[in-house]
Amino acid sequence: MEKILIVEDEPKLAALEADYLAAAGYATHRIEDGLQVVPWVRANAPDLILLDLMLPGRDGLEICRELRTFTDVPVVMVTARVEEIDRLVGLEAGADDYVCKPFSLRELVARVKAILRRPRGASRAAGLVLDESRHVAELDGSALELTPVEFRLLAMLAGTPGKVLSRATLLERLYADHRVVTDRTVDTHVKNLRRKIAEIRPGEDPIPSIYGVGYKLEL
């Protein structure tokens, strides 16, 4: 049974979400405090997270950014913020979808079902398999020997194949300790990834650069 983590500090709404998801055949777990989310996800590996933005303890955007440093679990942000800029910021932080309050619980369940039908993370890129738990990367059945940063970079690009990610976005998600690094750091990692992929697929440019914007993955 697929497991949904509900991160919501409104008990009545969280209970309703849990009831509707349970009726649809999902197991659920509820958390109200933002500080508890990342440790729980690391320990329990849910299949999807419903993440409120306004939480006690820790903001949902900050939580989502940290989640993207170690997992590609689908995240649906649930919030009362309706301005377009807030939606864009949420998606930029790594969310897969965005639902504004008030919303239809049936629609929410439908979105959850649609997201869970998608192939997970890097497996959406043809021939590429990433196993985060074992830090194993394979392309066309051959092993890719990647550093931890290269692994995270490839996972981010493969999570949205064909979509351009800016250098700033990649930098923000690559380093959980928020160290000060330059855009050229991303360029170096991309260069190394290209070289390692080319050893398996000679003559291809799987990570084209989009001038003035960033990078995307095309496998």
Order of alpha helices (4+ residues) and beta strands (2+ residues): beta-alpha-beta-alpha-beta-alpha-beta-alpha-beta-alpha-beta-beta-beta-alpha-beta-alpha-alpha-beta-beta
